[in-house]
C-alpha cells in the first residue's frame, strides 16, 4: 500500500496518495510498531499539507511527534518538528513556525532554513531586521 501511495504522491495525485497512506496506516496499526505508525502519520500529515489542509496536517503530525518522542527517535522528532513548522509557516503563522525551528535547535537538531525559502516562495521578502531576528532566534 505504501509504495502505491508514494507513486501517487510523485504523480501529484495527493487524494489517491492519501487514500493509500491511510490504508497503510490501518495495516500498521495492527502491528503496533510505534516507529512505523509515526512514519505513516508523518506521511499523512505531509499529504494534508499538499492538500492545504493545514489544521489536519498539524493534528496528525503532532501524533507522529508524540510517538517518535516516546521511542526517542531523533530523526523522526526532527522531521515532525520541521513538518509542523512548515505547516504553520504555510498558514502564515510565522512566529509559531519560528518556535518549531527554535525547538529543533534546543533539542540539538539542525534547524531547517526551509522556512525562509518557503517565505520567498510565497513572495514574502524578509527585511534585513526580520532576517536578523530570524537568525538570532535560531542561535
C-alpha positions in Angstrom: 0.0 0.0 0.0 2.8 2.4 0.9 4.6 2.1 -2.4 1.4 2.8 -4.2 0.9 5.8 -2.1 4.4 7.0 -2.9 3.8 6.6 -6.6 0.6 8.7 -6.4 2.5 11.2 -4.4 5.2 11.5 -7.0 2.4 11.9 -9.7 1.0 14.7 -7.5 -2.3 12.8 -7.2 -2.5 13.7 -3.5 -6.1 12.5 -2.9 -5.2 9.0 -4.1 -1.9 9.1 -2.2 -3.8 10.0 1.0 -6.2 7.1 0.4 -3.3 4.6 0.2 -1.3 6.1 3.1 -4.4 5.8 5.2 -4.8 2.1 4.3 -1.2 1.6 5.0 -1.6 3.2 8.4 -4.6 0.9 9.3 -2.4 -2.1 8.4 0.5 -0.9 10.5 -1.8 -0.1 13.4 -2.5 -3.9 13.8 1.3 -4.5 14.3 1.5 -1.7 16.9 5.0 -0.8 15.8 5.4 2.8 17.0 8.1 3.8 14.5 6.1 2.6 11.5 3.0 4.2 12.9 4.8 7.5 13.3 6.2 7.3 9.8 2.8 6.7 8.4 1.4 9.7 10.4 4.1 11.9 9.1 3.4 10.8 5.5 -0.3 11.5 6.1 0.5 14.9 7.6 2.6 15.7 4.5 -0.2 14.9 2.2 -2.6 17.1 4.2 -0.1 19.9 3.7 0.0 19.3 -0.1 -3.8 19.5 0.0 -3.5 22.7 2.0 -5.5 21.2 4.9 -3.0 22.5 7.5 -5.1 22.0 10.6 -5.4 18.3 9.8 -1.7 18.2 8.9 -0.8 19.7 12.3 -3.1 17.3 14.2 -1.7 14.2 12.6 1.9 15.4 12.7 1.6 16.1 16.5 0.6 12.5 16.9 3.7 11.4 15.0 5.8 13.6 17.2 4.5 12.0 20.3 5.2 8.6 19.0 8.7 9.5 17.9 9.3 11.1 21.3 8.1 8.0 23.1 10.7 5.9 21.3 13.4 8.6 21.4 13.8 8.7 17.6 15.7 11.9 17.0 15.4 11.8 13.2 11.6 11.3 13.5 11.4 14.1 16.0 13.4 16.4 13.7 11.2 15.5 10.8 8.0 16.1 12.7 9.2 19.4 14.1 10.1 20.5 10.6 6.8 19.4 9.2 4.9 21.3 12.0 6.9 24.4 11.4 6.3 24.2 7.7 2.6 23.8 8.2 2.4 26.9 10.5 4.6 28.8 8.0 2.3 28.0 5.1 -0.6 29.2 7.2 1.1 32.5 7.6 1.8 31.9 11.4 5.5 32.8 11.1 6.1 33.2 14.9 4.7 29.8 15.5 6.9 28.3 12.7 9.9 30.0 14.3 9.1 28.4 17.6 9.5 25.0 16.0 12.8 26.0 14.4 14.0 27.2 17.9 12.8 23.9 19.5 14.8 21.9 16.9 17.9 24.0 17.8 17.2 23.4 21.6 17.0 19.7 21.1 20.4 19.8 19.3 18.7 19.1 16.0 19.6 21.1 12.9 17.1 23.8 12.3 15.8 23.8 8.7 16.2 27.1 6.9 13.4 25.7 4.7 11.1 28.2 6.4 12.9 31.1 4.8 12.8 29.5 1.4 9.0 28.9 1.9 8.6 32.6 2.6 10.4 33.6 -0.6 8.3 31.0 -2.5 5.2 32.7 -1.2 6.6 36.1 -2.4 7.3 37.3 1.2 10.6 39.1 1.4 12.3 39.3 4.8 13.6 42.7 5.7 17.1 42.9 7.0 15.7 43.3 10.5 13.4 40.3 10.0 16.2 38.1 8.7 18.5 39.2 11.6 15.8 38.4 14.1 15.1 35.0 12.5 18.8 34.1 12.6 19.3 35.4 16.1 16.4 33.3 17.4 18.0 30.2 15.9 21.3 30.8 17.7 
